[in-house]
Amino acid sequence: MTARAFGEIAFGFLDRKESTSQDKPPRRWSYDANDRRAQVFRRVGDGSKEQGWSLIGAMMQAFDETLQQQRINGYKGKDRLQDGDRRILLALLKRLDFKTGRLDPSYAELAAKAGCHRNTVIKACYRFVKWLGLRWVRRTTEADTAGQKGPQREQISNAFFFDIRSLPNRVKQRWREAVKRHFANKGQRPPQAMTNYAEGISPPDNPIWHPEFRSNIEAEERNGKAGSRALNERLEALGRALDRAANAGTQKVHCPREDY
C-alpha cells in the first residue's frame, strides 16, 4: 500500500466519521419527549382564543414597556432587549396552542418567520429568559435507526414555556398590570393560570437557561472545531511526509512518477 493510498484511507475514515454522525445528536440536559420532566405544557387560561390572545397581548406589552425602560435608564448590559427581539417574540407566541399550552417551534422556524438568522433567535431567547421568564426543555426521541447500527436517539425541538415567577420584580409588576388591563377592557377578571407552564421540573434545576451556560457551550464548540482543524493539519503533514519517504530515490529522469 502506497503512502498516498494510506492517506486517502485515513482521510476517508475521518470523513465517514463526520458524515455518519447524527444531524441532530442528543445534547446535554435533554429528556425523552415522554419523560415527565419534559411535560411542561399547561392550558392557557380556559383554553379559549380570547384569553390566549390576552396573554400574548400582555406579554408583548410587558416587552415594550421593559424595552422602553431600558432605553430611558440607559441600560447597557449584554442582555438588554433589542428592537428585533419583538418580531422573534411574536413569532414564538403565535405558535402557542392555547388549549394544550404546546409551544415547540424549532429555532429555524422562528428565524424564517422573524426574518433573521437562527443564531439571532437563540440569543434573543436567552434575553427572554431574564426579562420575560422564558424557559425550555431540551427533548429527544427515538431515532429511525434505533435497534440497528447507527444513532439510537435524536434531538427534536425544545418545549418552551413561560415561568412568570422568575421575572424580575419590576417586569413582573408590568406583566400583571398588562394582564389586568387586557381583561379589564373586556369586563373580565384574569384567570389564575395565565401561562403555558405546568409543574414538571423546577427552573433552578436546569442550567441551560442561564447565559453563562451558553457561553461555556460556545467556548467548548470553538475549542472542538479548533482541535479538529489542528488534527486535520497534522494528518495532512503526515501524509506529505509519507509521500516523500515512499518516493525517495525512485524518481529518475527517464522514468517519471506514474501518479503525476
Buried (B, 14 or more C-beta within 10 A) or exposed (E): EEBBEBBEEBBEEEEEEEEEEBEBEBEEEBBBBEBEBBBBBBBBBEEEEEBBBBBBBBBBBBBBBBBEBBEEEEEEEEBBBEEBBBBBBBBBBEBBBBEEBBBBBEBEBBBBBBEBEBEBBBBBBBBBBBBBBBBBBBBBBBBEEEEEEEBEBBBBBBBBBBBBEBBEEEBBEBBBBBBEBBBEEEEEEBBEBBBBBBEBBEBEEBEBBBBEBBEEEEEEEEEEEEEEEEEEEEBEEBBEEBBEEBBEEEEEEEEEEEEE
